[in-house]
């Protein structure tokens, strides 16, 4: 197995084009586990650690651009108020050591349906910037990024460059169920983002299908039924219907971490709770304004 170490981003793209079979690695929090358990032996590893360009968070034209190599700990520290759903998801990732090494770019590259960042990225309508040496950059809406189990929309010569996000226009929440309280792969997870300016909502479901999922019918329901103009207390009817629609959007299976029935039930509960938290925050913001 070859180990390819570029001097910077431009050389990394050239090596990616020359060795499309090479597996990109930066934090290594997924890749090294697979190698240690001999669950795949790539022909080459492409080390992205020398690419300092991947480790910056910046604001451009009112949008937040998160480099693919920004570690979770930096997201927690710098994006807690601007993209709170993603920051909340980052806090649930592994241990402090993993959060210091792992990144959203790595999560996207692995494209595991259980990845913690995916539901928050879906709810926030993220856009993924990918780059090739030959064609330059292109932007992939998050809904088009996930193709199948652990497969994404990248071409063989492309690398993930950054994640683009709109700073939150309303409350965002992330919730996760695991077999214990920390350092655990999600049995299921859920994220919600309320967008009061457009009177719309975003959702994201994790670990309940072959890819991360949206609950489209649930989003349409909130856009139609929430009293956006006057955020009075949320009714139990709206909360329960939203939970049922989120659960109906899932495609769970039985596995060693949980049954399909349990995942469906847990999703409905998380959806109701996160909607209540988000709506209460929005109501409080309106009262304080």
C-alpha positions, 0 to 999 in steps of 0.5 A, spaced: 500 500 500 502 506 497 502 512 502 501 519 498 503 525 501 502 532 497 505 538 499 499 542 499 492 542 496 494 543 489 498 537 489 493 533 493 488 534 487 493 532 482 495 526 486 487 524 486 487 524 479 493 520 478 491 515 483 483 515 483 483 508 487 487 512 493 483 513 499 483 520 502 485 520 510 486 526 514 483 524 521 483 517 520 478 516 525 474 511 520 479 509 516 484 507 521 479 502 524 477 499 518 485 498 516 486 495 523 480 490 523 482 488 516 476 490 513 479 493 506 486 494 504 486 500 499 491 500 494 494 507 496 492 512 502 492 520 500 494 524 506 490 530 506 494 533 513 499 537 509 493 541 506 492 547 511 487 550 506 482 545 509 482 547 516 479 554 516 472 557 517 470 563 514 464 567 512 463 569 505 457 573 502 453 572 509 454 564 508 459 560 513 464 556 509 467 550 513 473 547 511 473 539 510 478 538 515 476 543 520 475 538 526 469 537 530 472 541 536 473 547 532 466 547 530 463 546 537 468 552 539 466 557 533 459 555 530 455 554 536 451 560 535 451 560 528 450 553 526 447 550 532 445 544 530 451 542 527 455 544 533 450 540 537 451 534 533 459 535 533 459 534 541 456 527 540 462 525 536 466 519 540 471 522 545 475 528 546 481 525 542 476 523 536 473 530 536 480 533 536 481 529 529 475 527 526 471 532 521 465 533 517 469 532 511 471 525 513 464 524 515 461 526 508 467 522 505 465 516 509 458 517 507 455 512 513 448 513 514 450 513 522 454 519 521 453 524 526 453 530 522 449 528 516 442 530 519 444 537 521 447 538 514 440 536 511 436 540 516 440 546 515 440 545 507 448 545 506 452 545 500 458 541 499 464 544 495 468 539 491 474 540 487 478 536 481 484 538 478 481 538 471 474 541 472 475 546 478 470 546 483 462 544 483 457 545 488 453 539 490 446 540 494 446 536 500 440 532 498 444 530 492 450 528 495 448 521 498 448 516 493 447 509 497 450 506 503 457 509 504 457 512 497 457 519 495 456 523 489 464 525 488 467 523 481 473 519 482 478 525 481 474 529 486 476 531 493 471 535 498 473 542 499 468 545 504 461 545 507 457 551 505 451 553 510 447 559 511 447 562 519 441 560 522 435 564 521 431 560 527 432 555 532 436 548 530 436 542 534 440 535 534 438 529 538 441 522 538 439 515 541 445 510 542 446 504 546 450 508 552 450 515 553 457 517 550 462 514 545 457 510 541 454 509 534 447 512 533 442 507 533 438 513 530 438 520 530 434 526 528 435 534 527 431 539 526 432 547 523 426 552 523 427 557 518 422 563 520 424 568 515 421 563 509 416 559 514 419 553 512 423 547 516 428 542 515 429 535 517 435 530 517 434 523 519 440 518 521 442 511 522 435 509 519 436 508 512 441 506 506 443 513 506 441 519 511 434 522 510 429 527 510 422 527 512 419 531 506 412 530 508 414 532 516 417 539 513 411 540 509 406 539 515 410 544 519 410 549 513 403 549 513 401 548 520 405 552 525 403 559 527 409 562 524 406 569 525 404 568 532 408 563 536 403 561 541 405 554 545 405 548 540 399 544 540 400 536 542 396 535 536 402 538 531 407 535 535 404 528 535 403 529 527 410 531 526 413 525 530 408 520 526 410 523 519 418 523 521 417 516 523 414 514 517 419 517 513 424 512 516 427 506 512 430 502 518 432 495 519 434 490 525 441 490 527 445 489 533 444 496 535 437 496 535 430 493 532 427 497 526 421 498 531 425 501 536 428 506 531 421 508 528 419 509 535 425 513 538 425 517 532 418 519 533 419 521 540 426 525 538 422 529 533 416 531 538 422 533 543 426 537 538 420 541 535 418 543 542 425 545 544 426 549 537 419 552 537 419 554 545 426 558 543 423 561 537 417 563 541 422 566 547 426 570 541 419 573 539 417 575 546 424 578 547 424 582 540 
